[in-house]
């Protein structure tokens, strides 16, 4: 499940850079490097215990906040340039980051997607942050052609089980997968590891 990205410069404030890979644009949460290292270690454990497990590449770990889609196609229908749309979206991200997310806690591992063949690390989020993200999704849908979404389930995809079915689908509880200890946002700490900042990614 590797994912290559190419970073380009963008006029931005706290929102970071815009990364290019394919055409599908989304907004993601910035993850601390310590968490990526821990995710990679747990993926090694999963690969040793689950046959046909395809782990996510180290630089592919991400937590989607809002999916937007094919920005180039939407630019044509909106009669705008991709550059203009990206600049508008960056302003939207920068405005959001003026009040970063404040609560996001690891809650466990789960099987995700209709086929239940993706292993994800799930997180809980505070109700105020949940509402803010839904508002962000609504703005992306009404102004930038994103699919309409009425819910948000924060998670990080760990990897995919190839040819997964009822016969070989693993029992994650029985695997005793180590818990993630690195916090994305820790409001109890004097200084949060990451202050809930989001960024544009492609």
C-alpha positions in Angstrom: 0.0 0.0 0.0 2.8 2.4 -0.9 2.0 6.0 -1.7 4.5 8.4 -3.2 4.1 12.1 -2.9 5.8 15.1 -4.3 5.9 18.4 -2.4 5.5 21.7 -4.1 5.6 25.2 -2.5 2.4 27.0 -1.7 1.6 30.4 -0.3 0.4 29.4 3.1 0.4 30.2 6.8 0.3 27.4 9.3 -1.3 25.0 6.9 2.0 23.5 5.6 2.7 22.4 2.1 0.6 21.0 -0.7 1.7 17.5 -1.7 1.1 16.1 -5.1 0.4 12.4 -6.0 -2.3 11.6 -8.6 -5.3 14.0 -8.7 -7.4 13.2 -5.6 -7.1 16.2 -3.2 -7.9 15.8 0.5 -7.2 17.6 3.8 -5.3 15.6 6.4 -4.1 16.0 10.0 -0.4 16.6 10.5 1.0 13.5 12.3 4.0 13.6 14.6 7.1 11.8 13.4 7.2 9.7 16.6 3.7 8.3 15.8 4.8 7.3 12.3 7.8 5.4 13.8 5.4 3.6 16.2 2.9 2.8 13.4 5.7 1.3 11.4 6.8 -0.9 14.3 3.2 -2.1 14.8 2.9 -2.9 11.1 6.0 -5.1 11.4 4.2 -7.0 14.2 1.0 -7.3 12.1 3.0 -8.6 9.1 4.5 -11.3 11.3 1.1 -12.4 12.5 -1.2 -12.0 9.5 -0.7 -13.8 6.2 -1.0 -11.7 3.1 -0.8 -8.5 5.0 0.2 -5.5 3.0 1.4 -2.7 5.3 1.1 1.0 4.6 4.4 2.7 3.6 6.0 4.8 6.3 5.3 8.1 4.4 1.8 6.9 3.5 0.3 7.1 7.0 -2.3 9.8 7.2 -5.6 10.8 8.8 -8.0 12.3 6.4 -10.1 15.2 7.7 -12.0 16.0 4.5 -11.9 14.3 1.1 -12.3 16.6 -1.9 -11.6 14.5 -5.0 -10.4 15.3 -8.5 -9.5 19.0 -8.2 -8.5 19.2 -11.9 -11.9 18.0 -13.1 -13.7 20.3 -10.7 -11.6 23.2 -11.9 -12.8 22.6 -15.5 -16.5 22.6 -14.4 -16.1 25.7 -12.2 -14.2 27.5 -15.0 -11.3 28.2 -12.6 -7.6 27.2 -12.7 -6.3 24.5 -10.4 -3.9 27.1 -9.0 -6.7 29.4 -8.0 -8.7 26.6 -6.3 -5.7 25.4 -4.4 -5.0 28.9 -3.2 -8.6 29.2 -2.0 -8.5 25.9 -0.2 -5.2 26.8 1.4 -6.8 29.9 2.8 -9.6 27.7 4.1 -7.1 25.4 5.8 -5.1 28.4 7.2 -8.3 29.8 8.7 -9.2 26.5 10.3 -5.7 26.3 11.8 -6.2 29.5 13.7 -8.1 27.3 16.2 -6.4 23.9 15.9 -8.2 20.7 17.0 -7.9 20.1 20.7 -8.9 16.5 21.4 -8.0 13.3 19.5 -7.3 10.0 21.4 -6.4 6.5 20.2 -9.3 4.1 21.0 -8.2 0.8 19.4 -7.8 -1.2 16.2 -10.6 -2.2 13.8 -11.3 -3.8 10.4 -12.6 -1.1 8.0 -14.3 -0.8 4.6 -17.2 -2.8 3.2 -14.9 -5.8 2.7 -13.4 -5.4 6.2 -10.0 -5.9 4.8 -8.3 -2.8 6.0 -6.8 -2.6 9.5 -7.1 0.9 11.0 -6.2 2.6 14.2 -9.3 4.4 15.4 -9.5 7.6 17.4 -12.2 9.5 19.4 -12.7 13.2 18.9 -14.4 15.8 21.1 -17.9 17.0 20.0 -16.8 20.6 19.3 -14.0 19.4 17.0 -16.3 16.9 15.4 -18.8 19.7 14.5 -16.0 21.9 13.1 -14.8 19.1 10.8 -18.4 18.5 9.6 -18.6 22.2 8.8 -15.3 22.0 6.9 -16.6 19.1 4.9 -19.8 21.0 4.1 -17.8 23.9 2.8 -15.7 21.6 0.7 -18.8 20.0 -0.7 -20.7 23.3 -1.5 -17.7 25.3 -2.8 -15.3 22.7 -4.2 -17.2 19.8 -5.5 -16.4 17.4 -2.6 -18.8 14.5 -2.0 -21.4 15.3 0.7 -20.5 13.7 4.0 -22.6 13.8 7.2 -20.3 11.9 9.5 -16.6 11.7 10.5 -14.7 8.7 11.8 -11.1 9.6 12.6 -8.7 6.8 11.8 -5.3 5.9 10.3 -5.1 3.1 7.8 -2.4 0.6 8.8 -2.6 -1.7 5.9 -4.6 -4.1 3.8 -5.2 -7.9 4.0 -5.0 -9.3 0.5 -7.8 -11.7 -0.5 -9.5 -11.3 2.8 -12.7 -13.3 3.5 -14.7 -14.8 6.4 -12.4 -17.8 6.5 -9.1 -16.0 6.9 -10.2 -12.6 8.5 -8.1 -12.1 11.6 -9.4 -11.6 15.2 -7.6 -8.4 16.1 -8.4 -8.8 19.8 -6.7 -12.2 19.9 -3.6 -10.8 18.2 -2.9 -8.7 21.2 -1.7 -5.8 19.0 0.4 -3.3 21.1 -1.5 -0.1 21.8 -0.3 3.2 20.2 1.3 5.3 23.0 2.3 8.4 21.0 -0.4 11.0 21.2 -1.5 13.1 18.2 -3.0 15.7 20.5 -2.6 15.6 24.2 -4.5 18.3 26.0 -3.2 17.1 29.4 0.4 17.8 28.5 2.0 21.2 29.1 2.8 21.4 25.4 0.8 19.2 22.9 3.0 17.1 20.6 1.1 18.4 17.6 -1.4 21.2 18.0 -4.2 19.8 15.8 -3.0 21.3 12.6 -4.3 20.2 9.2 -2.9 20.5 5.7 -3.8 20.0 2.0 -2.5 16.8 0.4 -2.8 15.2 -3.1 
